[in-house]
């Protein structure tokens, strides 16, 4: 039977405020009567303008013939009797003036204050009750009964993670299979991966495959301003799970509540640490194989408290990485199932052009392609629609209204030609796909290269090649324009970052040696604030010198290659000035005699 829907909280708020305002108006009408001068009182009595009066002490409350009321302070009863006593007696005998008994001395102001306090308290109780479902400390976890609508068939590009989680599904379906052999299924599974890789979707798929209740909550929902609320919500969450087992508790972004203790300025008594302590206690409180499995997701496993990761709590970590070439193709196939694709669309080619994309990025790419195709009135999504969507996702919309003069156009053309020519001549693992001098987003132009295959590791030579490609634009400007511009600022930042990692992180410098000076951890205020660099000032100077040496050496090589191929550089730049955007085939044609 459907329950009658209660009025929304906004309606209750308006109703309560309206009642209180009406009441205040009425109370004020009686509580603050206007004052009448004694001389005016005497004059009105003699003019028979008063219909009734009541007396208390030296205060007379009078009501005029027009219904208006006022208060009069008399010097004394004898004075009033002397001044208007005869008139009062005569009018009372004639019935034109009546004398009322004084009303009870109730303080309307006091009643108003009491009533307003009661209304505010009642409103707070009602509001907090609505927010917490009747209890402010009650967990706000979203419960999904039965099917979550997601299964492993909806997941692509995460085959290894799915395989590990299939054991969890099997345990929830058939726990006796494990318990009879003395096996203990992990109490907690931590999903670790970059944003957008499908951690939340994986957790829902586990619940959907096992067909069990699924409690979903964000780590930030535990922590509140009020001390103790977070710990109470943790206890309440596990109490709910106890009633619904077998079930899954999913805590998204657990690093919001699970960060290392003692890392803040508040010591060990802040609300977040109390919440974490309660979570640790609850995870330890299970008896073996009770059928409650906790799945948590984070993209910052390095900041989690070690107590969370020990065996018996989150004792299994499942890495949900970026999809490889095959994974991206499978993901694109999933997200294009309900989208009509033209015959010239090759999902494998799109997957090759989207190296480094997460599942969320690929879903957004196909959605943007569908929007572009609809705006162009295409019956199906074409290859051109998807390529434009990819550029839009990577760099923003094309700035067609932006005016550029001939000098800027020429500079941008040689800059992008420098990137493209260096990529063509030295890169061993990628090829130029498109070059453009049309502004997009914050970029004045772009050179889009596509890797031949995915790589899990980067070699020293490959990193040096990347630095040369990034410096190709600045080198081309210097060689052809007799000047340099600010357009290479981002290129310099990325090239410097690679060189620094080579020296500090990967030990690829002969001068600095086979040493890593990269701490690889986050700086915590209060714990690491006073820490110094783990190397001397001389080593710091050596690192800076080695970074500069790498950059200048690769820059000189880049300039030499462009000088030796100046005719090709000019041909590519002129083609860009003419057409503004060229594809890979047009670019490669510039190298033919």
N, C-alpha and C positions, 0 to 999 in steps of 0.2 A: 504494500500500500504506500503510495507516495505521500510524503509528509508535506504539510502546507508550508509554502515558502515564506520565510520570515522577511519583514522589511529590511532593506539594506541599512548599513550602519549610517550612511549619509542621511537617510530619512529619519532615523532615530535622533541624530544630532540636531537636525532642523526642528523636529518636534519639541525636543527638550528645551532648546534655546527659545523657541516661540512661547512656550508655556511660562518660562521664567521671565521673559520680557513683559508679557501681559500681567503677570502677578506683580512685578516690580512697579508697573504703572499704577495699578490699583492701590498698592500699599502706599506709594508716594502721595497719592491723592489725600490719604487720611493722615499720613505721618507728618506732613509738612504744610500745615494750614498757614495762610498769610496772617501777619500781625496787623491789628487795628489800633490806632491811637485812642487813648481814653477820651479825648475831646470829641473824636469822631463817633465813639460809642454813645456818648451823652447826646450828641446831636441827632444820631439815628434813632435813639429811643424816643426822643421828643418828637421826631418827625414820623414815628410809627413805621419805620422801615425794617424793623426786626420782627420776625415771626416766632422765634423760639430762642431760648438761652439755657445754658447749664453752667453751674458754678462749682469750682473746686479750688479751695484756698483763695488766692488772689487772682486766679485765672478764670475768665468767663469765655465759654465757647458760644458764639452767636451764629444764628442762621438767618440770612436776610430774606425779604419777601421774594427776591429773585432766585433763591435757593443757594446762594453763595455762602460759604462758611469762613469764619475768621476767629482769631484768638485775641482777647483783650486782657491786658494786665491792669487791674484797678489798684489805686493807692491803698484802699482798705474798704471793708464792707460798710463801715459807718459813713465813709465819704460817698460811696455809691448811693447809699440810702438817702443821704442828705441832698445829693445832686438830682437823682432821677427816681427816688423811691416812690413818690406819689404817681408819676407817669407809669411806672412798672405795675403798681397795684391797680391803677385804673384800667390799663390795657389788659391785664390778666382777668379782671372782672368782666370786661367786655368780650373776652375770648379772642382778642386779636394778638395776644402774646401768651405763649405757653412756656412753662419752665420744666425742663427735662432733668431727670436724674443723671448724674455724671456717669459716663460709660466706664467700664472696668479699665483700669490703668495698664492695659497690655501694651508692651513695647513692640510696635510694628517693625521697627528697625531691627530689633533683636530677632523677631520671627523671620524677617527677610534674610538675615545673615545665616541663621540656622538652616533655613530651607535651601539657600544657595549652596551651602556646604554639603548637604545631603544629596542634592542633585549632582554636584561634581563627583562625589564619591561613587554614586550609583552609575554615573556615566563611565568612570574609570573601570569599575568592575565589569560593566557590560563590554567595554572596548577590549580590555585584556582578555576577557572570556572568549569573545569572538575571535581574537587573534590567535590565541593558544588553543582553541577548541575546548574551552572550558577551563584551561589551566595554562598559565603563562609559561610554565616550565615544561610543558608537554612538547615532545619532539614534533617538528614540522615535516618529518619525512613523508614523501609521497609514496603511497602504497599502490602497487599495481597487482591486482589479483589475477592469477591465471596467465594467459598469454600476454606478452608485452608487444606483440605485433612484429617482433624482430627475431630472426633465426640466423643460423650460420650461413644460409643461402644468400642472405642479404649482405654478407660481409665478403669483400674481395680484397686481395692484396695483403692479407695478414694470415697466411696459411700456417706459419709456425705458431703464432699466438693462439689460433683456433685449435690447433692440435693439443696444446697444453691445457686449454680450458675444457676440452672434451672429457678429460678425466674428472673435472669438477661436475660436469653434467651427468656423467655416468654414476658418480657417487650419489648425487641427489636422486637419481632414478632408481638405483639399485645399491643401497648402502651395504647390504649383507654380503655382497660380492667381495667387499674390501675388509669388512670387520671380521669375517670368519677366518681370514688369514692373518689377523692381527695388524692390518695396515691402518695407519692414521692419515686421513686426508688432511691437507693443509687447512688450518682455520682461516687464514687470510691470504688473499692473492692480491699482489700489488701490480697494477698495470702501469708501466713506465713508457713514456713516449712523448714525442713533440706534440704541440697543439695541432688538432685536426687529423690525427692519425686513426681515430675511431675507437678510443678507449671506452667511452660511454656506450657506444653502439655495441661493442663486444660484451660488456656487462649485461646489457639488455638481451643480447642474443643468448647468453648463457641461461638467463631466467626463462626466455622464450622456449629454448630447447628442452629445459627441464620441466617447464610448466609449473613453476612454483611461485609463491608470492615474492614480490620484488620491492624492497624498500629503497627509495632513492633520495639522497640528501647531499647537499653541498657542505664542505667542511666549514665554510664561513657561517652557515646557519646555526652552528653550535654556539658560537661566541657572541655574547651580548654585553651591553654596558654594565648590567647588574651582575655582581659577583655571585657565583654559584649557579647561575642559570644554565650555563653550558654543561656543567657536570650533571645537572638534573636532567637535561635533555638527552644526554648520552644514556643515563640509566633508563629513562623512559623508552628510548628507542630499542634497547635490548629487551626490555620487558614486553614490548609489542612483538618483537621478533620471536620471543619465547612462545608466545601464544599462536604463532603462525608457522612454526617450523614443520617440515623443512622449508627454508626460505633463504633468500639472498639479501644481504645489506650492502648497498652500494654507496660509497662515500666519494663524491667527486671533489677534485682539488683538495686532497687531504693535507697538503702542505700548509693550508690556511690554519690548521689547528695542530698539525703534527710536527712543527718545526722544533729544532733542538732546544731543549730546556737550558736555562741559564745563559741564553744568548742575548737577552734583552736587559735594559737598564732597570727593569722592575724586579729583578731577582727571581725567586721561585714562587712568588705569591700572586702573580697576575692571573687574570681570568683565563687566558688561553692555556697557561700551563696547568691550571687546575682541571680544565676540560680534557687536556691530553692525559693527565694522570688517571682520570676516571675512565677514559677509553682504554688505557693499558690494563686497568683492573678488570674491566668488563671482558676484555679479550682473554684474559687469564682465567676468568671465572667459569668457562665452559667445562663440562665434563666431556670426556672423549666422544667424538662422533655424534654430537647432538643434532646434527642436520642444519646448523646455522653457519653459513659461509659468508665471510666479509670480503668484498671486492672493493678495492680503492684505486683511484687513478691520480697520477701526478705527472707533471713534466719537470719536476725538480726533486729527484730522489736524493740529491746530494745534501739537501737542507733538512731532511727528516731526522727525527731523533733515533739514535741507534736502538733504543729499546723497542721501537715499533718493528724493526726489521729482524729481530732475533727469532730463532725457531720457537714456535708456539704462538706467534702472533702473525705478522706478515712474513711467513717463512718461505714464500715462493714469489719470485719476481718474474713477471712476464713482460718482455720488451716488445712494444708495439712500434716497430720502426717505420721509416718512410718506405713506401712501396717501390719495388724495383720495376724494370721495364715491363715484365709480364704482369706484375701486380697492378701497375697503372693502366695497362690495357684492360685488365679484368674489371677494374673500378669504373673505367669509362664505359665499358659495356653495361655495367649495372645501372649507371646513371643515364644511359641513353635508351633504356628499354622502352620508355614511354614517349620517346622523342623520335619523330621521323627524320632519318638521315638520308642525304642525297647519295647517289652512287659514287661520287668522287671523294667521299669521306673514308679515310683509312685510319682506324683507331690505333693501329700500331705506330703509324707515323706521328699521330698526335701524342701518343705516349712517349715516343722518343724525344719530342720537342718540349716535354714538360718534366724534365729531370729535376728532382728536388721538390716536386709538388706532393702535398699530402692528399689524403682522400677528400678532405673538406675543400681543398683548392680545386681538385678535379670536378667535384660536384658543382662548385661555383662557376667553373669554366663552362660546363655544359649548360648551366642555367643562363649565363650571360649570352652564350651562343644562340640559345633559343629566343631570348629577348631581341637580339640583333636581327635574327632571321624574321621574326614577327614584324619588327619595325620596317624591314625592307620588303614586306609582303611576299616572302618566299614560302612556297608550299612545303618545302623541306629545309632542314639545316644543311648548309653547304660547307665545303672545306674553307672557303673564304670567310664565312661567318665565324667559324671556330678559330681561325687564325687571328681575326680581328678581336675576338673575345679574349684570346690569349694575351695579345698586346695590351688590351684594356686592363686585364687583371694584373699584369706585370708592371705596367708603367702609367696607366691612366688613359683618359680619353685623348684623342687627337685634337690639338689646339689649332683648328682651322682659321679662327678669327685673329690669331696672333700675327701681327705684321713683323716681318724681318727684312732688313735692307740687304742689298747685294753683298756688302762686305761681310755681314754676319753669316749670310747663306754660304759664301765661299769658305769662310773659316770653319763652319760646321761640316761642310762637305769634306774638306781635307782632314778634319779631326776624325770623322767616322771612317773615312777611307783608310786612315792610318791603322785604326783598330782592325778593320776587315783584312787589309793586305797582310799585316803581321799574322793574323789568325790563319790565313791561307798558307803562308810560307813556312811557319814554324810549328803550328799545332799538329800534334800527332793523334789526337783523340777527338777532334770536333771539326765541323765544317760550317761555313757561313751560310745561313739560311735566308736572311733578309737584312738590308741596310737601308736606313731612312734618315733624312734630315728634317722631317716634319716633327715639330715639337709635340711631345706627349707628357702630360703631367708636369713634373719639374725638369724633365730632360729636354735638351734642345734637339736631340736626335738619338739614334740607337743603332747598334750592330748586334743582331741576333744570331748566335751560333748554336748549333745543335750537336751534342756529344754523340760519338759513334756508338758508345755503350756505357752502361753505368759502371762506376768505379767505387769500391769501398775504401780504397786507400789512395793517397796521393804521393807520387815520387818527388824527389828533390828536383829533377829535371822538369817534371810537369809543373811544379810550383814556380820555377824560374820562367817557364814559358808563359804561365798566367800573368806574371809580373810584366813581361815584355808586351803582351797583348794590351794590358791596362795602360802601359806607358806609350803605346803606339799613337794615340791621339795627340798627346803633348809633343811627341817627337815630330809628327807630321806638321803641326802648327809651326814649330821652330824652324823647320827646314823650308817651308813654302811661304810663310807669311812674314818672315823676319820679325816676328813678335809672338808672344804667348798670351793666352787668355785665362779666365777663371773657369772655363768649361771643364778642365781636367781635375778639379778639386776632389770629386768623388773617386776618380780613378787613382789619384795619389793616396787617398785614405785607404782604399782597398789594397793597393800594392804595398803600402807600408805595413798594413796589418799582416799580410802574408809573410813579408820579410821578418817581422818581429816574431811571428810564430815559428818560423824556421830556426831562428837563433835561440829564443827563450824556451820554447816548448818542445821542439823536435830534435834539438841537438845537432843541427845541420851546419854548424859553423866551426871551421877548424880553429879559429882564433879563440872563441869562447869555450869550445870543447864539448865533449859528450855529457852535458849536464842540462837538466831541466830546471829552470827557475820559475816555472809557472805553478802557482799553488793549486789552481784548479778548483778552488772553493770560494764560496761567497763570504764577503766581509760582514761580520755580525757586529752591530753597534753594541759596545759594552764588553765584548769579548776580544775582538780583534782590533779595536780602535787604537790601542797603544802599540800594536805590533809594528816592527820595522821591516824593511825589505830583507829577504833572506840572502842577500849578497852585499858585498862591499861597494863603496863608491867607485873604486877602480873597475870592478866588474861591470857596474852600471855604465861607466864610460866606454868599456870595451863593447858592451851590447849595442850602445848607440852608434859607435863607430862601425860595427859590423853590419848593422841594418843599413846605414848610409852607403857602405861599400857595395852591398848587394844591389841596392836600388840604382846607384850610379853606374855600376858595371853593366846591368841589364839595359839601362837607358842608352848607354853608348852603343851596345850591340843593336838595339832597336833602330837608332838613327842610321847606323851603317847599313842595315838591311834595307831601309826605306830609301837611302841614297842610291844604293845599287839598283833599286827597282823604281826609280822616280817616274819613269814613263808610265808604268802600270798605275802608280799612285795617282798621277794626274788624270789618267783615263777614267779611273773609278770616280774621282772627285767630279770631273766634268759630267759624267753620266748622272751622278746624284744631283748636280745643279740643274741638269736638264729635266730629269724625271722625278726628283725628290725621293722616290722610293724604288729600290731595285730588289729583285729576288735573287736566289742563289745562282740560277742559270745565267742571268744577265751579268752578275758579278764575275762568274767564272769566264764568261766570254771576253772580259777585259784582259785576260791573261793570254789570249790567243793572238798570234801574229796576224 
